[in-house]
Amino acid sequence: MKNRRIWLAVLCASVVGVLLTDGCGTATKRQWLTTFFDGVPPESTGTNVVVAPVATETNAADAVFGARAAAPEMIVNTNASSHPPFAKQQCTECHEAGGGQGMRVKLPDLCFNCHKDFLTGVKVKHQPVAEGDCMSCHEPHESNFKHLLVKKGNDLCLNCHDDPLAAGKVKHQAVESGDCLDCHAPHATEFKGLLKKSVKDTCADCHDDIVGKKKFVHQPVADGDCLECHAPHAAKFKGLLKKSVKDTCADCHDDLAKKKVVHQPVGDGDCLACHNPHATDKKFLVKKSAPTLCWDCHDNFLEKAKFQHDVVEDCTSCHDPHQSAENGLLAKNILKLCGDCHDDKDLKADKGHIGAEGKSCTVCHDPHVGTDKNLLKPSAKAK
């Protein structure tokens, strides 16, 4: 037994000595080890090689979807807002105690615990507000927009309301470039359409005073009812009129263009050729007094006239400016019209009128001007 132990010790010492003198080459080490020991692994097998990576949540997703893109830069919204009770973690200010999701009080009464009651005693209420549906417009905790709104500005209104600018090609500049809240109150107001002010005062915020100190004012204008004629957002007609000029005027003035002779501007529906639609210093809202207004279209036959009919300074003394049953837009039959000023017995006393009974005065006389004091036409002078 003693001799065996000595032999083994000598053998081990020999092996170590060979290894030290022969270097640390893998092939040499294995050759010597296999000489004395069984079970030495083959040269190609590595005992510390990782056969497969350990799957993690991150690299497993990368393996399926590819490498992750760099995280986008966080954009800070300076308009972001937080509800103060939420920011202060005072959940029980609104919610039932004990972690329940129920509200302490029904909306909008819960909101009025902190916010002013803007509904009581007010005539016109926004429907979601009247129904207590505050959260159709507001976030209860946090929002990216001021006042905890769920969307910004006009986008929020269009959640329920049709786009008002889609109503026509002519768009109100204030609507196109502004905010709905420039004119409308979001919750409640005393004025129809949730306007912050009356129609008249709302329009006057941008439009100059169209009445001023004018003597004659169109009734809808005097009443401040701009929406009687105009659409507030968009329209198909110039001037934001709800209808054409002709049809707009006909809504109130229904006695025009029903006779056989119609003044051309009236027939064309161009009432504004002669009338100011809002206010003027001239009676009947005309832009100018006759005959100056008439000279805008008709030749001024007074400029070179030697003699003129006394009444031509007021065209409407003989002519209807809109329509007539008589030719020349005369207000009456020519004989009756002349008879308003010229007494029949005086006419009969003149020898020149013998045999002229029943004939039109304009057969012999020019009704406006002439070179003769009696306004006789050249054909009548030759007789």
matplotlib code that plots the C-alpha trace (Angstrom):
import matplotlib.pyplot as plt

x = [0.0, 2.8, 4.7, 1.5, 1.1, 4.7, 4.3, 1.2, 3.0, 5.9, 3.5, 1.6, 4.8, 6.0, 2.8, 2.9, 6.6, 5.9, 3.0, 5.2, 8.1, 5.9, 3.8, 0.0, -1.1, -4.6, -3.6, -0.6, -2.6, -5.3, -2.8, -1.2, -4.5, -6.1, -3.0, -3.7, -7.5, -10.7, -13.6, -11.6, -14.0, -13.2, -11.1, -14.0, -16.4, -16.4, -17.8, -18.5, -20.1, -23.7, -25.8, -28.8, -29.4, -31.8, -35.0, -36.0, -39.1, -37.1, -35.0, -38.0, -40.0, -36.9, -36.6, -40.1, -40.5, -36.9, -34.7, -36.6, -36.5, -35.2, -37.9, -39.5, -38.6, -41.2, -43.2, -44.2, -47.6, -47.5, -51.3, -51.7, -53.9, -54.7, -57.8, -56.6, -58.2, -56.6, -53.2, -53.4, -54.6, -57.8, -59.9, -62.6, -63.4, -65.3, -65.4, -67.0, -64.6, -63.2, -61.8, -65.2, -65.6, -69.0, -69.3, -70.2, -72.9, -74.6, -73.2, -73.3, -74.0, -70.7, -68.9, -70.8, -69.2, -66.2, -67.2, -69.8, -73.3, -73.7, -77.1, -79.5, -81.7, -80.1, -82.5, -80.5, -78.4, -76.0, -77.6, -74.7, -74.5, -78.3, -78.1, -75.1, -72.9, -69.8, -67.5, -68.7, -66.4, -64.1, -61.7, -62.2, -58.5, -55.9, -55.9, -53.5, -55.7, -56.7, -59.7, -59.4, -61.1, -61.1, -60.2, -58.9, -61.1, -63.4, -62.5, -64.5, -67.6, -67.5, -67.9, -71.6, -72.2, -71.9, -69.2, -70.9, -68.5, -69.8, -73.1, -71.8, -69.0, -69.2, -67.7, -67.8, -64.2, -64.7, -65.8, -63.1, -60.2, -61.6, -62.9, -66.5, -66.1, -65.5, -69.2, -70.8, -70.8, -70.0, -72.3, -75.3, -76.4, -79.3, -79.2, -80.6, -78.0, -75.8, -74.5, -72.5, -74.3, -77.3, -77.1, -76.7, -73.9, -72.2, -72.0, -71.0, -67.9, -66.4, -68.6, -68.7, -71.9, -74.0, -76.8, -74.9, -77.1, -78.9, -82.5, -84.0, -83.2, -84.4, -86.6, -84.7, -81.6, -83.3, -84.5, -81.0, -82.1, -79.1, -80.0, -83.3, -81.3, -77.8, -76.4, -73.9, -71.4, -71.5, -73.9, -74.2, -74.8, -72.6, -72.8, -73.7, -77.3, -79.5, -81.2, -80.6, -81.2, -84.5, -85.8, -84.5, -86.5, -89.5, -89.8, -91.1, -91.9, -94.3, -95.9, -93.2, -92.8, -96.4, -97.5, -96.8, -94.2, -91.3, -88.3, -85.2, -83.3, -86.4, -86.8, -83.2, -83.6, -81.0, -82.7, -79.4, -78.9, -81.1, -81.6, -79.3, -80.2, -79.3, -79.7, -79.6, -80.6, -83.0, -86.6, -87.4, -83.8, -82.7, -79.0, -79.6, -82.5, -84.2, -83.4, -79.7, -80.3, -82.0, -79.0, -77.0, -78.7, -80.7, -79.2, -79.5, -81.9, -82.0, -78.4, -79.0, -82.7, -84.0, -87.4, -88.3, -91.4, -91.8, -92.2, -89.0, -87.1, -88.9, -89.2, -91.4, -94.1, -95.1, -93.3, -93.5, -89.8, -90.7, -93.5, -96.7, -99.6, -98.8, -96.1, -93.1, -93.7, -96.3, -98.0, -101.4, -103.0, -101.4, -104.7, -105.3, -101.7, -101.7, -105.1, -103.7, -102.0, -103.7, -107.3, -109.5, -111.4, -108.2, -107.1, -110.4, -110.1, -106.8, -107.5, -104.7, -106.5, -109.5, -110.1, -107.5, -110.0, -109.1, -105.7, -102.5, -100.8, -97.5, -98.6, -97.9, -95.9, -92.6, -93.3, -89.8, -88.0, -88.2, -87.2, -90.6, -92.2, -95.2, -92.8, -94.3, -92.6, -91.3, -94.1, -96.8, -95.2, -95.5, -99.3]
y = [0.0, 2.4, 1.6, 2.3, 5.7, 6.5, 5.4, 7.6, 10.6, 10.2, 9.8, 13.0, 14.9, 13.7, 14.8, 18.3, 18.6, 17.7, 20.2, 23.0, 22.3, 21.6, 24.8, 25.3, 24.2, 22.7, 19.8, 18.8, 19.1, 16.9, 14.3, 13.9, 14.0, 11.2, 9.1, 9.0, 9.8, 8.7, 11.0, 13.9, 15.8, 16.2, 19.1, 20.8, 21.1, 24.2, 24.0, 27.8, 28.4, 30.0, 27.9, 30.4, 33.8, 34.0, 35.6, 38.8, 41.0, 43.6, 41.4, 39.1, 42.0, 43.2, 39.7, 39.8, 43.5, 44.5, 46.9, 49.7, 53.2, 55.9, 57.3, 60.5, 63.7, 64.7, 67.7, 69.9, 71.6, 75.0, 75.1, 71.9, 72.2, 70.1, 70.2, 71.6, 68.8, 66.2, 67.9, 68.0, 64.4, 65.5, 62.7, 62.9, 66.4, 64.9, 61.1, 59.0, 58.1, 54.6, 54.5, 54.3, 55.6, 57.3, 61.0, 62.7, 64.8, 64.7, 67.1, 70.0, 70.6, 69.0, 71.5, 74.4, 73.4, 75.3, 77.1, 79.9, 78.8, 80.3, 78.7, 79.9, 82.7, 82.7, 82.4, 80.7, 77.6, 75.5, 72.0, 70.0, 72.5, 72.4, 68.5, 68.6, 66.9, 69.0, 66.2, 66.4, 69.5, 69.3, 66.6, 66.0, 65.6, 66.7, 68.1, 69.4, 72.4, 75.4, 75.2, 71.4, 71.2, 67.9, 69.7, 73.0, 76.0, 75.6, 71.9, 71.3, 73.0, 71.0, 67.8, 68.6, 71.5, 71.4, 73.5, 76.9, 77.9, 75.1, 77.0, 79.0, 80.5, 83.9, 83.5, 86.0, 86.9, 87.0, 83.3, 82.2, 83.7, 83.9, 81.8, 80.8, 82.3, 85.8, 86.0, 83.1, 82.2, 78.5, 78.0, 80.3, 83.9, 86.2, 86.3, 84.0, 81.9, 82.0, 85.4, 87.3, 90.5, 91.5, 91.0, 94.7, 95.1, 92.0, 93.3, 96.7, 95.3, 95.0, 97.0, 100.8, 102.5, 102.3, 104.5, 107.4, 110.5, 109.6, 110.8, 107.7, 104.2, 100.9, 99.3, 96.0, 98.1, 100.4, 97.3, 95.9, 92.8, 92.3, 88.6, 89.5, 89.9, 88.6, 85.2, 85.4, 82.7, 82.1, 82.5, 82.0, 85.6, 88.7, 90.7, 87.5, 88.0, 85.0, 85.4, 87.4, 91.2, 90.9, 88.1, 89.7, 92.9, 90.9, 89.3, 92.6, 94.6, 92.3, 94.9, 95.3, 94.1, 93.0, 95.4, 95.4, 98.2, 97.6, 99.9, 98.0, 98.0, 96.6, 93.9, 93.0, 92.8, 95.5, 97.4, 98.7, 100.6, 103.3, 102.5, 102.3, 99.1, 100.6, 104.3, 107.6, 111.2, 110.9, 109.8, 106.2, 105.3, 106.5, 107.1, 110.5, 112.8, 113.0, 114.0, 113.5, 109.8, 109.4, 111.0, 107.9, 106.1, 108.6, 111.4, 114.8, 116.6, 119.7, 120.8, 122.4, 123.1, 126.6, 125.9, 123.1, 121.7, 122.9, 119.4, 117.9, 118.7, 115.8, 112.9, 110.9, 113.6, 112.0, 108.7, 105.6, 104.6, 100.9, 99.8, 101.1, 100.0, 103.0, 103.4, 105.5, 104.4, 107.2, 107.2, 107.7, 107.9, 110.9, 112.9, 112.4, 113.1, 116.4, 117.3, 117.2, 120.5, 121.9, 122.8, 121.5, 124.7, 126.6, 124.1, 124.5, 128.2, 128.0, 127.9, 125.5, 122.8, 122.9, 119.4, 117.9, 116.5, 112.9, 113.0, 112.6, 115.9, 114.5, 114.5, 118.2, 118.9, 117.6, 116.6, 117.6, 120.4, 122.4, 125.5, 126.9, 128.3, 126.0, 123.1, 122.5, 119.9, 121.0, 119.1, 121.0, 124.4, 123.7, 123.4]
z = [0.0, 1.0, -2.3, -4.3, -2.8, -3.5, -7.2, -7.7, -6.2, -8.6, -11.6, -10.8, -10.3, -13.7, -15.5, -13.9, -14.9, -18.5, -18.7, -17.2, -19.6, -22.7, -22.5, -22.2, -25.7, -25.7, -27.9, -25.8, -22.5, -23.9, -25.2, -21.8, -19.9, -22.1, -21.3, -17.7, -17.3, -18.9, -20.0, -21.3, -23.7, -27.4, -28.5, -30.5, -27.5, -25.5, -22.0, -21.7, -25.0, -24.8, -27.1, -27.2, -25.7, -22.7, -23.9, -22.2, -22.8, -24.6, -27.0, -27.6, -29.0, -31.0, -32.5, -33.8, -34.8, -35.4, -33.5, -31.8, -33.1, -30.9, -28.5, -29.9, -28.2, -25.6, -26.7, -23.8, -24.3, -22.5, -22.6, -20.6, -17.5, -14.5, -12.3, -8.9, -6.8, -9.0, -9.0, -5.2, -5.0, -3.3, -4.9, -2.3, -3.3, -6.3, -5.8, -3.0, -0.2, 0.0, -3.5, -5.3, -8.8, -8.0, -7.7, -4.4, -6.1, -9.5, -12.2, -12.6, -8.9, -8.1, -10.3, -8.7, -5.4, -6.6, -9.8, -10.0, -10.9, -14.4, -15.1, -12.5, -13.8, -17.3, -20.2, -22.9, -21.9, -24.0, -24.2, -22.8, -19.9, -19.2, -19.2, -16.7, -19.3, -18.4, -19.5, -23.1, -23.4, -20.3, -19.0, -15.3, -14.4, -17.0, -20.5, -23.1, -23.6, -21.5, -19.3, -19.3, -22.8, -24.6, -27.9, -28.8, -29.8, -32.8, -33.2, -30.0, -31.3, -34.5, -32.4, -32.3, -34.7, -38.5, -39.9, -40.3, -43.1, -45.3, -45.8, -48.7, -50.7, -49.1, -45.6, -42.7, -42.0, -38.3, -38.4, -40.9, -39.0, -35.4, -32.6, -31.9, -28.5, -30.0, -30.4, -28.5, -24.8, -24.1, -21.2, -20.9, -21.8, -22.0, -25.8, -28.4, -30.2, -27.1, -28.2, -25.6, -26.6, -28.6, -32.4, -32.9, -30.3, -31.5, -35.1, -33.9, -32.3, -35.8, -38.2, -38.1, -37.1, -40.2, -38.8, -37.2, -37.4, -40.6, -40.7, -42.3, -41.0, -42.5, -39.9, -39.4, -38.9, -36.4, -34.6, -34.5, -36.3, -38.7, -39.0, -40.7, -43.9, -43.2, -42.4, -39.5, -40.7, -44.4, -47.3, -51.1, -51.8, -51.7, -48.5, -46.5, -47.6, -46.9, -50.3, -53.4, -53.0, -54.9, -52.7, -49.5, -50.2, -51.4, -48.0, -46.7, -49.8, -51.7, -54.0, -56.6, -60.2, -60.6, -63.3, -67.0, -67.1, -64.7, -64.1, -65.3, -62.0, -60.3, -63.0, -62.5, -58.8, -58.3, -55.5, -54.3, -57.5, -56.0, -52.3, -49.3, -47.4, -44.0, -43.5, -45.4, -45.2, -48.1, -47.9, -49.0, -48.3, -51.8, -52.2, -53.9, -54.4, -57.8, -60.4, -59.5, -58.8, -62.2, -64.0, -62.9, -65.7, -67.8, -69.8, -68.1, -70.5, -68.2, -68.8, -72.2, -72.0, -72.8, -71.1, -68.7, -67.2, -63.6, -62.2, -63.8, -60.6, -59.0, -61.5, -59.1, -59.2, -62.6, -62.7, -60.5, -59.9, -59.7, -61.9, -63.6, -65.7, -68.0, -70.6, -69.5, -65.9, -65.5, -62.2, -63.9, -67.3, -69.1, -69.3, -65.5, -64.7, -66.6, -65.2, -61.7, -62.4, -65.6, -65.2, -67.9, -68.4, -68.9, -71.5, -73.4, -73.4, -75.5, -79.3, -79.8, -77.9, -80.2, -81.5, -79.1, -76.7, -75.6, -77.2, -75.2, -74.3, -75.4, -79.0, -79.1, -75.9, -74.6, -71.0, -69.9, -71.8, -75.0, -77.0, -76.7, -73.5, -74.0, -74.5, -78.0, -80.2, -83.6, -85.3, -83.3, -84.1, -87.9, -87.7]

ax = plt.figure().add_subplot(projection="3d")
ax.plot(x, y, z, "-o")
ax.set_aspect("equal")
plt.show()
